[in-house]
């Protein structure tokens, strides 16, 4: 039986997603230097390989297309194989489909953009939201990598607890709406967010240079149920809060999720899957800032839709997934790859739609 949507050639999680006209792109992350494209007008041809990435493979970079090219920002990884610990990259790379070529751009990101979200404005500039603090992340990863957990368990635990036990503000994540200008390789910004900055937030384009940013984490291991819109049409970003995500399946407290799939089906905003640590928000409310200590990570199956000013729980995915790519199509939200509840990268591709109020997965 022929599949409606071709699966990826390799399993991919923590990669990038971008679209140029009727061609969608994903790769990097767990795929290493590999990335792929799919022509939506000829999906029977399957995913096609792109040229290898021009640099160390980034995990969880931000990405957006502008001027017919794809720009990939930051992410994390090792600069070379014999380096002991990963870092947050401050690099920008560009893929040119006309030449099938990746190039490193002569610029440096003004903040760590690991886990950031990106969108292209009407003038071609790319707006970026959130992201880790490079100096703090790099120092922690270097410190923890230098400790042998088996022979020095107390030092390893104290180092981890000191880092994970800070309140959200102490991580100094990127709170500015950064602007990258591809024509000049220069940076500016649209001001600061009035909310705690996120990593792993879902971004949905609303039209008229407005986006929705939904959930994400506010520090390692702690998510938020907040949703907000951002108007990017002026010289300063204008923020507005939306209703928070509601309880999910079973009515349990909404933890929020990182790495969710998202998109639009008509006028409805869709958020599906993602990962969280149930119980972390209760711990944070009690002042325990190492909020996910001892808690099991879960991969959500819940799907929510936002329409007419409110969120509705509309169903569940066949299985919990997070950290993949998603694309808004006229017929639904295309789910591409990701990570399952065992932490494995996945290669499956399927269309998520809502029919008669029920979730439908077309594979």
C-alpha positions, 0 to 999 in steps of 0.5 A: 500500500502506498503511503500518502506521505513519504517517510524521512530517509533517516530518523531526525530529532532536534533538527531544523524546519524551513519552507520555501514556496512548495518545498519543505526542508528538515535535517541536522540534529540527530541526522548529523550533517545531513538534511533533506527536502520534499517537493509538496507538488511531487511528494511521490518522489520522496525526500531528496538529500541536500549537500552536507552541512558546512560545519559541526552539526547543530542540535536544536538550532533556529531556522527560517527562509528569506530571499529564497535561502534558508538560514540556520542559527546557533544550536548546540554541539561539539566543535570537533570530535575530540572536544569533551563537552558541547557548546552553544554555537554562535554561528549562522549558516545559509543554504542556497537551493539554487547551488545546493550549497551550505555556507557559513555567514560572516557574523556571530549571533548576539545571544545564544539561540539554542532552542530559539524560535524564528520567523521571517518578516515582510522586509526579509529580516528574520526575527528570533525569540528566546534561546539559552545563555551561551556563557552559562551553558558552556561553563556548566557543560564543561564543568560537568563533563570534567567530573567522573560521575562514578568516582566523584558522585558527590561533586557531580551531584553538587555541580548539577544541583547548583546549576539546575537549582537556580530560578528562571531569571538566573539563566539569563536566556535571551529576552530580546526579539533579535533581528537578523538582516540577511542582505547586510549580515547585521543585527538589530532588535525589536525590544525585550519581551515582557515575559520570561524568555522561552526555549523550545516554544511553538511558533505559529504564523498568524499573518499580518506579521503576527505570530503566536508563541506557545508554551516552551520551557522557562528554565531547564526542566520547567515548562510554562502553559503560557501563550502569547502573540507578537506583532512584528510590523513596527520598530518595537514588538507588541506582545499580548497574552492569550489564554493559557493551555488548558488541562490535557487528557485526564484533567491533570495540571497543564505543565506546558510542553517543549518541542511541540508540533504546531501549525494552522488548520484554517483559522484554528491554531494547533499544538500537538505533542511535546515533552514535559516533566509532570510535577515540575510546576508543583515543585517550582510553586513550592520554591524547589527550583531543581523542579524536575529532580527525580521526575520522569520525562513524558512525551505528550499525546495531547492535541489542542486547538485555539479558535474563537478566543479559547483552547480546546482539547481535541484528541490525542496522537497515536503516541507521544512525540516531540522535537520534530518538524511541523508544517502548516498545509491547507489540509492539516499540519504535517508532522515530520520525524521527532523523538518518541517516549524512549528517546529514539529519533523517528522517521515517520511523516503524517498529516494531522487534521481535525474532522468532525471534532476528532483527530485524524492521522493520515500516513 
